[in-house]
Amino acid sequence: MKVSFETVLFRYPGKGGWTFATVPPQFAPPFRFSFGRTPVKAELNGREWETSVWTEKSGKILLPIPKKIRGSLGDGDSVHISIEYVFRFNPDSGDKLYES
């Protein structure tokens, strides 16, 4: 499942806080693994990377955006992102699969 959306970047508070994009609820992952994470292939400004989205305790779905991908973009900047959910399940890894 591949989806595209507009969102605003935000920096998690605190020293060394990461920069994230929030995935809109209508594009919630169809499955999740331990710790609420779901592997994705993501694209921002033509740059692709593999990572995971995860669901925060508040219910927000977060996508981490590394500096090498976002360049000079940061907190408060609007961006267009595409993500594709990737199903990679290895029962020998101790991972558990959950329905979203």
N, C-alpha and C positions, 0 to 999 in steps of 0.2 A: 504494500500500500504506500503510494507516494502522495504527499500533500505539499502545498505551497501556501504561504501566508505572509502578511505584513505584521510586524511586531516592533516593539521598542526595547533596545538593550538596556540592561540595568546591571550595576555593579553591586555585588553582595557586600554589605557593610563589614568593616574591620580591616585590619592590616592584612595585605595579601589576598583581599577578596577577589573572587573570580567575576568575570562578566558573563551574563546569561541572557538568553531570550526566553520568553514565556510562550509555550505552545498553546494556542487557543483550545478551549475545552472540546470543541467540535472535532478536533483532530487528535483526541486522546489516543494513546496506543491501544491496539486491539488485544494486546497481551503484555505481561510484564514478568520479570524474573525477581529473584531475591532483592531486597532493599528497594523495590518499586522501580527498578531500572529496566529499560528496553533498548537494545542496540539499534542504532540508526546510521544511515549514510546521510550526511547533511551537506548543503551547499549554500554559500553566501557569497555574492559578488563573483560568481564563477569559480570560487575556490571550494573544493570538496574535501571532506574529512570524515573519518569514522569515529563515533563516540557513542554515548548512551544518553537518553533522556531519562529523567526519573521524576516521580511524584513526591513533592514536598509534603510535610505534615499538613500544611494549609490546603492542600489539594492542587496547588499550581504544578504544572508540568514544566520542568526546566531543561533547557538545552545549553550546555556550557559552550562558550565561544572563545577559543584560544586567541591570544594576541596575534599569532602568526597568520590566522585566518581573517580576523577583523581589521588588522592594520591600525589606522588612526581612528576607527569608529569606537565609540564607547558609550558610557552612561547617557541615556536620553536620546540616542540616535535611532531613527526609524530605519528598518531594514526589511528586505524581502528574503525569506528563507524557504528552502525546499528540504524536506526530510523524507526518507524512505525507511520504513520499519523493516528491520532485518531479523529473521527468525533463525537464531543459531542456538540450539539447545544441546548441551552435552550432559546427560544425566550423571556421568562419572565425575563431573566437576563439583558436584554437591549443589549445583544450582537447582532452584525450584521454580516451576512455572505456575503463574497465576492468571486467571481471567481478569480482565480489567472491567 
